[in-house]
């Protein structure tokens, strides 16, 4: 091999590596941006689901027994689940989980779980005008979303409560909480 051949090969390798670096410089920001857009839409789907069920967020609990509202909310929840699976960034996934937890709580309060106990709430009505009942699959989807997921660890379980109590700041100026906690052996601050 001549020095010219070696220089040509080195030049080709350098050009190839430069092309890979340039492609990576374009691809990874694009992928992160795509993930961010999917996260934004997923959160928006949860907001829309809640607004649909709660009648634009005005009604706290229980939601109106509107078949259309329940169907629309369930569709948005299912769309949220599909979008959530497409999030590629670990950071975005963590943020998505936090949003999900917030909206799960809002749905739980809206549904006033378990207080919609009357089957008539879900059933078809004929008076004063015919109204179809709640579509069963939509009720299942919404209640399932609003319930704490099986196997999911509770973040409270990993909190260092003993350290918080030893710190003492939370009890300063709060005799009611101090008295309440003294009713529990494991949280007793006074002996």
C-alpha positions, -999 to 999 in steps of 0.1 A, spaced: 0 0 0 12 34 -9 10 64 13 -16 78 -10 -38 47 -5 -34 49 32 -44 86 31 -74 78 10 -85 50 34 -80 72 64 -99 100 47 -128 77 39 -129 64 75 -128 99 89 -156 110 65 -177 80 75 -172 87 112 -181 124 107 -213 113 89 -222 91 118 -215 119 144 -236 143 123 -264 118 120 -263 112 158 -263 149 164 -296 152 144 -312 119 155 -309 121 193 -323 156 197 -351 147 172 -359 115 192 -360 135 225 -382 161 209 -406 134 196 -407 119 231 -415 153 246 -443 158 221 -458 124 228 -456 131 266 -474 164 261 -502 148 241 -505 119 266 -510 144 294 -534 163 273 -554 131 267 -557 126 305 -569 162 309 -595 157 281 -606 124 297 -612 141 330 -629 171 314 -652 147 295 -662 127 325 -666 157 349 -684 179 324 -654 203 318 -641 200 353 -672 217 368 -687 187 384 -668 172 413 -686 140 422 -703 119 410 -701 126 373 -732 129 352 -745 95 341 -740 105 305 -731 76 282 -713 100 258 -692 115 286 -682 81 299 -674 68 264 -653 99 255 -634 98 288 -626 61 283 -614 67 247 -591 94 259 -577 71 287 -571 44 261 -554 69 239 -532 80 268 -521 44 274 -512 40 237 -492 72 238 -475 64 270 -460 32 255 -444 53 227 -425 76 251 -388 68 245 -371 90 271 -367 76 306 -371 112 320 -403 117 301 -416 83 313 -410 94 349 -428 127 343 -456 109 326 -460 86 357 -463 117 379 -490 132 357 -508 99 357 -508 97 394 -522 132 397 -550 125 372 -557 91 388 -564 109 421 -587 135 403 -607 106 387 -609 88 420 -624 120 437 -647 126 407 -660 91 409 -663 93 447 -651 57 448 -669 36 460 -700 57 464 -718 53 430 -734 21 443 -768 22 428 -772 2 396 -798 27 384 -770 52 379 -755 31 351 -788 18 336 -808 30 307 -835 55 315 -869 60 299 -882 90 318 -886 119 309 -868 108 277 -850 77 266 -813 78 275 -789 49 270 -771 36 300 -733 38 306 -715 16 281 -700 -12 304 -665 -11 288 -662 26 294 -670 22 331 -645 -6 334 -617 15 317 -624 45 339 -627 27 372 -596 7 364 -576 38 357 -589 55 389 -577 26 410 -543 22 425 -524 -3 402 -516 -37 416 -480 -43 424 -471 -6 422 -451 4 453 -465 32 474 -439 61 475 -449 67 511 -436 33 520 -400 44 512 -402 77 531 -379 80 561 -406 89 586 -382 84 616 -358 109 602 -386 134 596 -399 130 632 -363 134 646 -359 165 626 -387 181 647 -396 209 624 -429 193 614 -441 194 650 -430 229 659 -461 250 664 -484 221 656 -497 207 689 -527 191 672 -505 169 650 -481 162 679 -511 150 700 -525 130 671 -492 112 664 -487 104 701 -518 82 698 -497 58 676 -469 39 693 -446 40 663 -449 78 660 -449 88 696 -426 118 702 -434 121 739 -426 94 764 
